[in-house]
Amino acid sequence: MRYLVTGTAGFVGSHLAEQLLAQGSEVVGVDAFLDNYSRERKLSQLTGALEHPGFRLVEGLLQEIDLAGLLEGVDHVFHLAAVPGVRPSWGKAFQDYADNNLLATQRLLEACREREVPRLVYASSSSVYGDTDQLPMHEDALTLPFSPYGVTKLAAEHMVRLYYRNFGLETVSLRYFTVYGSRQRPDMAIQRFLLAAAEGSSVTVFGDGEQSRDFTHVADIVDATLRAAARGTPGRVYNVGGGSRVTVNELLALIEQVTGRRLSVERTPAKPGDVRATLADCSSARQDLDFSPRVSLKEGLEEQWAWLNSLAGRASQ
């Protein structure tokens, strides 16, 4: 099997590429190496893949590169490339979100249609639901994004569905809920909190800390994504959550338990676009994909803490 993975140097994309390679598949990885964090770190996340003979890396924007050539012989496309993050998506930055999250998706869909690619799996986000008290969130619920980022992810999700309804391109969308684990982006909460524990620095919490998230380990995200390629119903959208909903304050306490370090917390006002709570109803994924999360939050934090310490160990050598 040959797969195209967009956003392959990113947090989830690098894990997905490695898993596909481990299964004996060929992987064409595409990444634009956007400057949301360092190119060096993204390349380091691809170390294992780059050493594998079945992996080929193509650098460039989906809006510009020759997609027709890259899709030759591809069995499935995993579309993870996007500009991430709720808080930075306001103001002038929205142009980047619109270009890389929506226009890039449309161009990829056009190329997949022309090449008659068997299936595309799109990585959407729980951000499409917005700030709602209707929990757990079900795929049929009203979607009212609370940030420009969420708007672009939902618009791209609609675009993905349109190509199935109009052209028969098999597509499946997955709404990821707050992914964490090794290689997590440096701007994300768990990574910031664990790094503060390692360095003995203070952590910043936006709001009162009683906001909650359904945290999902990257191993469970990769598992669900692979299952969507093989089992997902074309045209459907599935929630992918970890079943580990806790408040930020509860998360801080658990991180102190896992790391054995006390955290110094500084609190600032909540940021525009931050929702109060998320919780995934994963019954559709359980029924159609045979997916159930396996990694508990404590186990996942222990894994990410060990990874972070391994980085520090290598840097000191």
VENVENMO-V668766 format. One record per run of one state. SS is the DSSP state (~ for helix, > for strand, _ for the rest). FROM is the first residue (numbers start at 1). LEN is the number of residues. Records with the same first field share a line. If there is no record, write none. Layout:
BEGIN
SS: FROM-LEN, FROM-LEN
END
This chain:
BEGIN
_: 1-1, 7-4, 23-3, 32-7, 46-1, 51-4, 60-7, 71-5, 80-7, 90-1, 116-3, 129-8, 138-10, 168-3, 177-2, 181-8, 200-2, 207-5, 232-5, 241-3, 260-4, 269-8, 278-2, 281-2, 289-8, 317-1
>: 2-5, 26-6, 55-5, 76-4, 119-7, 137-1, 171-6, 179-2, 202-5, 212-6, 237-4, 244-4, 264-5, 277-1, 280-1
~: 11-12, 39-7, 47-4, 67-4, 87-3, 91-25, 126-3, 148-20, 189-11, 218-14, 248-12, 283-6, 297-20
END
